[in-house]
Amino acid sequence: MLKKNSNTVCVVHDDEVLWISTGLSDAGRCMLRLPMDQVLSDEGIAERIPKSIRGNHKHLCIVPDHWLGMERYAFQSTRPSLIEPFLERKLSAAFPECRQIQHFFNYQSLPPEGFEGGLMAYFLQEEKGYRLYDALEQLDLAPRRITAPAFLWLDKLAQSVADVDGQGTLLIHMGGCECRLYFYSKGHFIFSRNVALAEGTDRLEALTFEINQSLYMFSQKTKTELNRVYLLAGPGETCESFSDMLGRDVIDLQPMLKGSHTIASEAVPFLDGLLPSRHAIFKTSFFSLAHRRVKRELEWEPVQWAGILVGALLLLPLMGENLVLSRMLRQENTAFRIIEQQATQSATSLADYEQALDRVLEAAERPVCADEVRRLLAGLPAGMQLQALDMDLEEQPAIKLTAKVRVGSTEQLKALLASLVARVKADFKSAQQFSINDIQVSLDPGAATEALAHYVIALRLELI
């Protein structure tokens, strides 16, 4: 935990995986370039990983924009404990082909102006992305954060341009053989496009057509108009020529980016001016995804650092006390009784510290209530209606759940309970012995109808 140095940035481009150094002495140098298929096949890859990259599991991974999907949902609450289970259910149901979508998503709250509130969920939708993360995790190279060029450019715009959060914005990034278009609305990424540039004098005319088509798509998606157009031009291209083509003002972004801390790399020229420095990876606020497990670890890091600080503060008086006792031991025998009393007091203090530390460690090992409840509720099969939920936080933490089930036959009830048991075993390590026999089922005669029977189920799930 103490070592936070990130020596490389992982970049996925054109079916290759590259590791770009962020070190002070060799920033921008490509440390390793491997075909995507070789990384996924895991055939002798571990031996090809340089020592400078091995174990570097705290780096950033930049993936293509189209690897990330987005969906907008209406949701009133702003509490993460309610938003995250809601998005897990929605995304898992909407994209069943994305096998780990519940682990790789993040969201932004939408403003009421223009978006009418709600949530914008971004998620990893490319199957290769899941396979790549699993392969890197086996090599101890799983990234801490995953982002895309569109989000890095949005962060650059937010730092360099005023009022990005209140308007529609287009960034035109000209490259050698292609042009990248990034569309944003009120500080949120909407979509991007890569346009291949034709050779000849009519290349700008073809590009103008593609931009106008994209502007129409932007208006359809956001129901707003575009306010600002920024350009990162290539050689021989000017803002005036683009302004004449598009019939609107085009602003040169290059002067606004001067002084920003970035890394240039010949291996990934399309990221020039965009690759964050080693310091910026941890300090800037660009949007990114993280595995849910990693996200929880990041949320706990401040608590861990606070514990280290408390330990250091406790160590200082103990060290001072040790020095005092050492000096007193060299004094005359007449001071022996005083030294003995202070040593006894020191032993009592140490016992108190040990008891306090034991209580802290015991509390840290207990499960996180919100996470356990969220996982249990997310695993409830469709058709189960929650009736009551209780937490037992004494010596043996447990969740008590009561729910109503409306089914047409006992076979349907057994299938529903079997589905619940399978999900509980998959999500809770402490519930490997859990079975249908642990679920109490009773008929709810007051709610019965001619067609369907109503049952009340109750269970107690121990968390340790």
Secondary structure as UniProt FT lines:
FT   STRAND          8..13
FT   TURN            14..15
FT   STRAND          16..21
FT   TURN            24..28
FT   STRAND          30..35
FT   HELIX           36..41
FT   HELIX           45..48
FT   TURN            51..55
FT   TURN            57..58
FT   STRAND          60..62
FT   HELIX           65..67
FT   STRAND          68..73
FT   HELIX           80..94
FT   TURN            96..97
FT   TURN            99..103
FT   STRAND          105..109
FT   HELIX           112..115
FT   STRAND          119..124
FT   HELIX           127..138
FT   TURN            139..140
FT   STRAND          145..147
FT   HELIX           149..160
FT   TURN            162..163
FT   HELIX           164..166
FT   STRAND          168..174
FT   STRAND          178..185
FT   TURN            186..187
FT   STRAND          188..196
FT   TURN            201..202
FT   HELIX           203..222
FT   STRAND          228..232
FT   TURN            235..236
FT   HELIX           239..246
FT   STRAND          251..252
FT   HELIX           254..257
FT   TURN            258..259
FT   STRAND          262..263
FT   TURN            266..267
FT   HELIX           269..271
FT   TURN            272..274
FT   STRAND          275..276
FT   HELIX           278..283
FT   HELIX           292..329
FT   HELIX           333..335
FT   HELIX           336..365
FT   HELIX           369..378
FT   TURN            382..383
FT   STRAND          384..392
FT   STRAND          398..407
FT   HELIX           410..427
FT   HELIX           429..431
FT   TURN            432..433
FT   HELIX           436..438
FT   STRAND          439..443
FT   HELIX           445..447
FT   STRAND          453..462
//
